[in-house]
């Protein structure tokens, strides 16, 4: 079966194949960066596990020796080390992977839009890091001891190391991703999916969704902990509205694509 041709006799599918080749190239390079980050992080797996264990040390039951982290399977330590190394390696490789994402989408942008490459990469990377640090320093030191001390010492806790680290890692990743909301608002605005007017009108829905998410993320009855999560998330939503307005698309009559 022959490929279709355009009116000039060229392959109509050539641009599509060019994009697929470029996408494959960017994916391969990103995977190389991820692999390098994983190798580096694997060398520090013990230190990483100690960092993730630290919120538990604030528990009174842990200090009293009533809480222990144990492994339940022979391969659990190995799989846990690989899991931790993957996520830490992804964090290390994130700026380089974002660079590849930008390199893929840059040819479709106007010249004046391409200058935002560095702010995009730095903004997304720092936002993710900020979310992780916020959760690690402010939320986990309160949430983990509350859950570990929930029965006030009536129950001795032998927690699975893999389960504990998995919960903490998921929590940190969730906060890191949630702090990407302003960057996501800019991207969706630039490609025409949303705008600041839509985001401003939807603030009530966003507030309810954030409060529900905060209640789920912080399974404690203390409203202070829930507000500690909800307030920064809503501030990030409002920041996304502001950035969406700042980076809004020009009206059609002002679009350089029309040659005006």
PLY file of the C-alpha trace (Angstrom):
ply
format ascii 1.0
element vertex 260
property float x
property float y
property float z
element edge 259
property int vertex1
property int vertex2
end_header
0.00 0.00 0.00
1.42 3.36 -0.99
1.44 6.44 1.21
-0.82 9.36 0.35
0.77 12.40 -1.26
0.11 16.10 -1.01
-0.62 18.30 -4.07
3.12 18.86 -4.58
3.73 15.12 -4.71
5.41 14.86 -1.28
4.50 12.35 1.41
1.56 13.74 3.34
2.58 11.66 6.36
6.15 12.93 6.45
5.48 15.71 9.03
3.79 13.19 11.32
6.76 10.83 11.10
9.10 13.75 11.75
7.20 14.59 14.94
7.20 10.95 16.03
10.95 10.67 15.44
11.52 13.86 17.42
9.27 12.60 20.23
11.10 9.28 20.34
14.43 11.09 20.49
13.29 13.27 23.41
11.87 10.26 25.27
15.12 8.30 24.86
17.21 11.24 26.11
14.84 11.71 29.06
15.14 8.01 29.96
18.94 8.32 29.88
18.77 11.25 32.32
16.37 9.26 34.51
18.70 6.25 34.51
21.66 8.45 35.49
19.62 10.03 38.29
18.59 6.58 39.54
22.20 5.40 39.64
23.26 8.47 41.61
20.32 8.20 44.02
20.95 4.48 44.58
24.33 5.33 46.12
22.50 7.31 48.82
19.55 4.94 49.38
20.33 4.45 53.10
20.48 8.19 53.74
17.24 8.68 51.80
15.44 6.08 53.87
16.72 7.73 57.06
15.33 11.07 55.85
11.93 9.54 55.16
11.97 7.83 58.56
12.63 11.08 60.41
8.95 12.23 60.72
8.25 9.04 62.68
10.94 9.91 65.22
8.79 12.81 66.45
6.29 10.27 67.75
6.21 9.71 71.50
5.63 6.01 70.93
8.72 5.79 68.75
10.80 7.50 71.42
9.43 5.03 73.98
10.38 2.10 71.78
6.77 1.11 71.07
7.01 1.69 67.32
9.33 -0.21 65.02
9.85 -0.41 61.29
10.27 -4.00 60.12
10.66 -5.81 56.82
8.22 -8.61 56.12
9.72 -10.08 52.96
13.22 -11.13 51.98
13.27 -8.89 48.90
11.56 -5.91 50.54
14.78 -4.01 51.24
15.96 -4.43 47.65
12.63 -3.38 46.11
12.35 -0.48 48.53
15.84 0.71 47.61
14.97 0.59 43.90
11.69 2.41 44.49
13.30 5.17 46.52
16.13 5.49 44.00
13.65 5.79 41.13
11.73 8.69 42.66
14.85 10.45 43.92
16.47 9.91 40.53
13.40 11.37 38.83
13.65 14.44 41.06
17.32 14.84 40.11
16.60 14.38 36.41
13.46 16.54 36.40
15.12 19.77 35.15
16.77 17.89 32.29
13.55 16.05 31.41
11.65 19.34 31.43
14.32 20.67 29.10
13.54 17.85 26.68
9.81 18.60 26.95
10.50 22.22 26.09
12.77 21.25 23.21
9.92 19.18 21.75
7.24 21.88 21.99
9.50 24.89 21.24
9.33 24.58 17.41
5.55 25.17 17.59
5.91 28.37 19.61
6.39 31.93 18.51
9.87 33.42 18.88
8.79 35.67 21.76
7.35 32.65 23.58
10.53 30.60 23.37
12.33 32.95 25.73
10.26 31.44 28.54
12.21 28.19 28.35
14.38 28.86 31.40
11.54 30.23 33.56
9.41 27.22 32.62
12.12 24.70 33.53
13.16 26.48 36.72
9.58 27.25 37.72
8.37 23.67 37.33
11.43 22.22 39.07
11.38 24.67 41.97
7.60 24.33 42.38
7.91 20.56 42.73
10.80 20.92 45.19
8.86 23.53 47.15
5.88 21.20 47.48
8.06 18.36 48.71
9.85 20.53 51.25
6.58 22.04 52.48
5.12 18.59 53.12
8.31 17.23 54.69
8.99 20.16 57.01
5.50 21.33 57.96
2.90 18.62 57.39
4.54 15.24 58.01
6.05 16.13 61.43
2.48 16.65 62.66
0.57 14.02 60.70
2.88 11.02 61.21
3.15 11.28 65.02
-0.62 11.73 65.25
-1.24 8.49 63.36
1.53 6.60 65.16
0.27 7.76 68.60
-3.43 7.45 67.77
-4.12 4.81 70.45
-1.96 6.64 73.02
0.38 3.69 73.50
-2.33 1.04 73.88
-1.09 -0.67 70.73
2.51 -1.46 69.91
3.19 -0.57 66.28
5.31 -2.77 64.06
5.04 -1.00 60.73
6.15 -2.49 57.46
9.12 -0.48 56.24
7.95 -0.77 52.65
4.41 0.34 53.49
5.59 3.26 55.60
8.09 4.54 53.03
5.51 4.04 50.28
2.94 6.19 52.10
5.44 8.95 52.85
6.79 8.94 49.29
3.30 9.10 47.79
2.44 11.98 50.11
5.55 13.95 49.12
4.97 13.34 45.41
1.33 14.44 45.73
2.40 17.72 47.33
5.14 18.22 44.76
2.67 17.78 41.91
0.04 19.99 43.55
2.56 22.82 43.70
2.75 22.61 39.89
-0.74 24.15 39.59
0.48 27.63 38.59
2.77 26.18 35.92
-0.07 23.98 34.64
-2.37 27.00 34.48
0.14 28.81 32.28
0.56 25.84 29.93
-3.21 25.24 29.58
-3.72 28.95 28.97
-1.09 29.13 26.25
-2.56 26.17 24.37
-6.06 27.61 24.65
-7.78 25.07 26.92
-8.50 27.46 29.82
-8.21 31.16 30.54
-8.17 33.37 33.60
-11.88 34.16 33.27
-12.79 30.45 33.50
-10.46 29.94 36.45
-11.81 33.00 38.26
-15.42 31.86 37.82
-14.55 28.38 39.07
-12.99 29.47 42.36
-15.84 28.05 44.45
-15.52 24.62 42.86
-11.75 24.79 43.26
-12.07 25.72 46.94
-14.41 22.80 47.66
-12.15 20.39 45.75
-9.11 21.65 47.65
-10.83 21.27 51.03
-11.89 17.72 50.17
-8.38 16.87 48.97
-6.89 18.39 52.13
-9.24 16.32 54.30
-8.17 13.17 52.47
-4.46 13.97 52.52
-4.46 14.77 56.24
-6.50 12.00 57.91
-6.64 13.77 61.25
-9.59 15.47 63.00
-7.49 18.53 63.76
-8.72 21.36 61.48
-5.35 23.09 61.87
-3.64 20.33 59.92
-6.27 20.44 57.19
-5.95 24.22 56.87
-2.17 23.85 56.80
-2.65 21.91 53.57
-5.68 23.70 52.12
-4.51 27.31 52.48
-1.26 26.93 50.48
-3.11 24.94 47.79
-5.72 27.65 47.37
-3.03 30.33 47.31
-1.41 28.35 44.48
-4.76 28.26 42.66
-5.05 32.05 42.92
-1.47 32.36 41.70
-2.46 30.20 38.73
-5.32 32.63 37.96
-2.91 35.58 38.04
-0.40 33.83 35.80
-3.15 32.72 33.43
-4.14 36.35 32.98
-0.53 37.42 32.51
0.10 34.74 29.87
-3.30 34.88 28.16
-3.48 34.43 24.40
-3.79 37.63 22.34
-7.12 38.35 20.61
-7.36 36.85 17.09
-6.94 40.24 15.43
-3.64 40.72 17.28
-2.33 37.24 16.59
0.99 37.28 14.68
-0.21 34.15 12.89
-2.61 36.39 10.89
0.24 38.58 9.78
-1.32 41.71 11.29
0 1
1 2
2 3
3 4
4 5
5 6
6 7
7 8
8 9
9 10
10 11
11 12
12 13
13 14
14 15
15 16
16 17
17 18
18 19
19 20
20 21
21 22
22 23
23 24
24 25
25 26
26 27
27 28
28 29
29 30
30 31
31 32
32 33
33 34
34 35
35 36
36 37
37 38
38 39
39 40
40 41
41 42
42 43
43 44
44 45
45 46
46 47
47 48
48 49
49 50
50 51
51 52
52 53
53 54
54 55
55 56
56 57
57 58
58 59
59 60
60 61
61 62
62 63
63 64
64 65
65 66
66 67
67 68
68 69
69 70
70 71
71 72
72 73
73 74
74 75
75 76
76 77
77 78
78 79
79 80
80 81
81 82
82 83
83 84
84 85
85 86
86 87
87 88
88 89
89 90
90 91
91 92
92 93
93 94
94 95
95 96
96 97
97 98
98 99
99 100
100 101
101 102
102 103
103 104
104 105
105 106
106 107
107 108
108 109
109 110
110 111
111 112
112 113
113 114
114 115
115 116
116 117
117 118
118 119
119 120
120 121
121 122
122 123
123 124
124 125
125 126
126 127
127 128
128 129
129 130
130 131
131 132
132 133
133 134
134 135
135 136
136 137
137 138
138 139
139 140
140 141
141 142
142 143
143 144
144 145
145 146
146 147
147 148
148 149
149 150
150 151
151 152
152 153
153 154
154 155
155 156
156 157
157 158
158 159
159 160
160 161
161 162
162 163
163 164
164 165
165 166
166 167
167 168
168 169
169 170
170 171
171 172
172 173
173 174
174 175
175 176
176 177
177 178
178 179
179 180
180 181
181 182
182 183
183 184
184 185
185 186
186 187
187 188
188 189
189 190
190 191
191 192
192 193
193 194
194 195
195 196
196 197
197 198
198 199
199 200
200 201
201 202
202 203
203 204
204 205
205 206
206 207
207 208
208 209
209 210
210 211
211 212
212 213
213 214
214 215
215 216
216 217
217 218
218 219
219 220
220 221
221 222
222 223
223 224
224 225
225 226
226 227
227 228
228 229
229 230
230 231
231 232
232 233
233 234
234 235
235 236
236 237
237 238
238 239
239 240
240 241
241 242
242 243
243 244
244 245
245 246
246 247
247 248
248 249
249 250
250 251
251 252
252 253
253 254
254 255
255 256
256 257
257 258
258 259
